[in-house]
Amino acid sequence: MSPGQLTSEEDGSFTAASVNLISDWVKNCLDNHPDCRGTDAPHILPNRILNVSGSGDIKLCSGELLNGQTYCALSHCWGDAHSTPPLRTTRDTLGVRQTGIPIPSLSLTFQDAIRVTRALGICYLWIDSLCIVQDDARDWEVESAKMSSIYENAHFVVAATDAKEGSAGCFLRQPPSSSRPTSKRDRLSSPFSTSSPLSPSSSGSSGPSTHIFFEPYSWPNGNPTASLCPLLLRAWCLQERLLSRRMVHFTRAELVWECRSKVDCECGKLNSPGSLSSGPSSKGEWSTSQEHVKLFLLWHKTVSLYAKLRISFPSDRLPAISGLAKKLQSRGAGRYVAGIWEENVFADLLWTMVLPGTRARQWQAPSWSWACFEGPITLSTAVSYGSTKESYVDTLHLRKPQASLTCPSGAPFRTTLISLQHGFSGDPTGKATWAELTIQAPTISASYIGKHSGDQMMRIGDMEVKFKLDTSEDISDFVEGTPLTMKCLWIGTMWKKGIFVSEKELTDSERTEVDAIPLPHCLILRTSRGLGGTKPTTSAYERVGVLSFNKFSKSSETDAAECIQQFKDAEVERITIL
């Protein structure tokens, strides 16, 4: 099949000029972007793939017999509970799909994706609902675990970015405008560069901020909203976006190109000098070698964005980001357990909820993992990252030498990982069946005393201090005047002023000389009650929240010093957290 030939009448946003533009983008990428060519050598195709060659019906076939062939993949929204579900392959229909799939039986989005694939001269297309047996749990588990390589190895990904569900299609369903850009010269003076509905600018400015949200980590005001393209609000789409080498977004205004080396669009604003989206794409961060500290920073940044996105099934929270976890593992990030990296475990544990969330009704992750919550949530972290160490969280030197580096019993006053374990049925980066964390840390008693002036408050020793609560479910049995018993574990310290201890190995005397101020970071726990339908576990605990201190606040320094004083007689305890 030769590229540039439309198989039917030109329609809205997909014209012969669109085909030529996509072809130019792909050719330029293949010729000039070595980071995007990385896996263009013959590769293994997905287990099942759609043969879309010709102009008639399509069929499902085995990818094993087609290794080395080029294919496209579709990124799309399935829709909500009120939408007509996309055509699916089930155990009963698998044989029928291999015989043939009539084009009219497909949603408009699927039909449009086939048109794009055919127009670019490619014979094979991967669509999740048709290439994975949807009612076979084992097949879904095995095939969904491969999604990272499926999207990464695709020649390019067709993104139905403006479609809420399958009936919307990829293309703009309106007569082509005479002003629609058809050349780079035309695009630079196109009205799409100033009136695009994708611009986050409230002033309507035609400046370089146009379409800024196509930079994945630069959402307007830091938050995705319903006014943006539906696909970009979908949790599954994030790893499809970040791992694919090339992606073409079909939006209501124009085509947008993303590859590991460049972001571009028909109007040219995304690639214009001074644009916040010009230069290398964030996708490139996932394909280039980086030191460990940057890998973990990238993970925290990505999880903070991912947690805000919509997911239809809460149990998909870990599977829908497992491809990114595998990618970091391939680059040396080490062992991964339920959203947490063993090598960076104490920094990873210090996520906080900006607003209390709701834990999943059925267990899907341990209480110490951000993945245990339903729905979009907003996460934050107290962790800063240095240039040579995993983070500024110091677990060996929790307090100044003058305060003693040992407990009253003589045990080292430090935090230690004892074990990090989990069970899984298939993919170790996907769904977990159980998980537990055992650490040894300085521990004191604490109690929840209620909410005051909008802040959740707890008492440790003779100090009352505010903390970040994970979910109001954990305090549902609180009665005013009757504190709830909890535990406070000193997980790590961030050192303010002087030389940060994570930048240089300091002796005790050097630490005194630089006069760094210790800011403790603590986990707040309760005795196990059982999460998501599980039974309570004797002698185990569950996470309730985090106590941390702002390094930019003078009053926080004072509170931190008082908190440290409460730990003066603390002993190190071995604690298992579920």
Sequence and secondary structure as in RCSB ss.txt:
>XXXX:A:sequence
MSPGQLTSEEDGSFTAASVNLISDWVKNCLDNHPDCRGTDAPHILPNRILNVSGSGDIKLCSGELLNGQTYCALS
HCWGDAHSTPPLRTTRDTLGVRQTGIPIPSLSLTFQDAIRVTRALGICYLWIDSLCIVQDDARDWEVESAKMSSI
YENAHFVVAATDAKEGSAGCFLRQPPSSSRPTSKRDRLSSPFSTSSPLSPSSSGSSGPSTHIFFEPYSWPNGNPT
ASLCPLLLRAWCLQERLLSRRMVHFTRAELVWECRSKVDCECGKLNSPGSLSSGPSSKGEWSTSQEHVKLFLLWH
KTVSLYAKLRISFPSDRLPAISGLAKKLQSRGAGRYVAGIWEENVFADLLWTMVLPGTRARQWQAPSWSWACFEG
PITLSTAVSYGSTKESYVDTLHLRKPQASLTCPSGAPFRTTLISLQHGFSGDPTGKATWAELTIQAPTISASYIG
KHSGDQMMRIGDMEVKFKLDTSEDISDFVEGTPLTMKCLWIGTMWKKGIFVSEKELTDSERTEVDAIPLPHCLIL
RTSRGLGGTKPTTSAYERVGVLSFNKFSKSSETDAAECIQQFKDAEVERITIL
>XXXX:A:secstr
  TT  SS  BTTB HHHHHHHHHHHHHHHHH TTTSTT SS    SEEEE  SSS BEEEEGGGGTT   EEEE
     TTS     B TTTHHHHHH B GGGS HHHHHHHHHHHHTT  EEE HHHHSBTT HHHHHHHHTTHHHH
HHHSS EEE TT SSGGG SS  S   TTS  SHHHHHT THHHH TT   TT   STTTTGGGSTT  GGG   
TTS GGGGBHHHHHHHHH SEEEEE SS EEEEESS EEETTSGGGSTT TT SS GGGGGTS   HHHHHHHHH
HHHHHHTTSB SSGGGTTGGGHHHHHHHHHTT   EETTEEGGGHHHHTTEEESS   B SS  S TTSGGGB S
   EEE     SSSS S BSS  S GGG SB TTS B S EEEEEEEE SS TTS  SEEEEEEEEEEEEEEEEE
EETTEEEEEETTEEEEEEES GGGGTT BTTB EEEEEEEEEEEEESSS TTTS   HHHHHHHT EEEEEEEEE
EE   STT    TT EEEEEEE   TT HHHHHHHHHHHHHTTT EEEEEEE 
